[in-house]
Every structure is written in C-alpha cells, then in structure tokens.
C-alpha cells in the first residue's frame, strides 16, 4: 500500500509539472528549420562572400548571411512561409540577383542559387481554367548590360529611374528559355513579351510563357518551377525559381 501511495505521489508530481510547463513541450528544433545550399556561377564555381537574404511578407529581411568556403550558406529561421530568398555578389557591378519565390519553410529546405548578369524577377504561375493543360508563367527579366547602357545614355542613375519605359529586358526566343518543373524539363509552347506598369507613369517589360505540364508530380503540395535564361546577344545568363503551391485540378 505504501509503494502504491508513493507511485501515485510521483505520478501526481509529473502531471502537475506538465501542466505548469505546458506539457507536452515541443523541442526547440521543431519550431525552427534550416534553409541551406551552395551559391555558384553557371560554370559550377563556388561564389564565396555572396549575400543571401530571406524576405518576409513585408519584403524586409527575416534573416541574412554570407556564403562561406565552397559557396555554402545556412540560415536557421522560424517555421513559416517567406516571400523570397535572394543571393548576389557585386550587385549591378558584376551581376544581378538570383530569386527564389514563395519559400515554404515548413521543414529543412535546400536552395542552390546560381547567378550571372541576368535577373529573373517576379516569377508567378497558374493553371488556366478551361484551357489546354499547361502552366502560364510570368516573369520580368533584367539585363545588367542593358541597365549599364541605359544609365550611360541617361547620364546617371537618377535620370534612368524616371524614364517612362525601362526597356532592360533581353530579347528572348523559346530556345533561350529553359523551364524545369520538379526536376523535369517542360516545353515552352507560347511566348509573349508584355508591358508591365512599374509606377504611375512608368513601365517595364516582362514575359508571359505557356509551358507543358510535367509528366510526374511530387508527393509535396507544391512544385518547384525553375527558369533559366540565356541572352542570345550577350550570352548573359540568369536563373530563378518559384515554389508553386498546387491546387487540386478536376
């Protein structure tokens, strides 16, 4: 009887302690995730000292680091959904930025940025309803050579910024655009260069493309759409990706 009473006392202490401390407690590591990867150029060479930033919904920095030896970086951040991850070194001097959009940080995630002198900005995608089975993808590419040319012609960055039309997108054909969805190459069916308002009295050029669906989808609830561009005139390259959350299709 005494042994039983002693057991009940210990059990009561354990339960009471659990209530006081929010039992069951979640380990600290379950509330954070690691975003990691390797920053390289398009020859596979490591980029050391690249600035890697994770943007929150307000487009502010949620975390920031620099790539170390062999181009590797790592960010430990609270679980959640982030607007973008960006990486660059020598911005507007040597290169333009790599962007990964709609970053789903619900578990450890690997993102391997590659950048050169093209930037693939503002990537968005959707499945058109009632149309040919495909994805429509919009992005705004920018060329460092075109930026430098426009700044020089305008006589300075301030004048460049107020030009009514900032034509700094390369002239691309289907063969200059590679789209990979969940590790599978897809075909570019249609390509349209369009104007996008970038201010009350200002516009820029973007591209709207239509691509085939991948043959297989992953078990995740999102697909990774990677766009790689090559300027046919200058040879400049750029890359970006979108973590596209899929919706059930009929």
Buried (B, 14 or more C-beta within 10 A) or exposed (E): EEEEEEEEEEEEEEEEEEEEEEEEEEEEEEEBBBBBBBBBBBEEEBBBEBBBBBBBEEEEEBBEBEBBEEBBBEBEBEEBEBBBBBBBBBBBEEBBBBBBBBBBBEEEBEBBBBBBBBBBBBBBBEBEEEEEEBBBBBBBBBBBBBBBBBBEEBEEEEEBEEBEEBBBBBEBEEEBBBBBBBEBEBEBBEBEEEEBEBEEEBBBBBBBBBBBBBEEBEEBEBBBBBBBBBBEEBEBBBBBBBBBEEEEEE
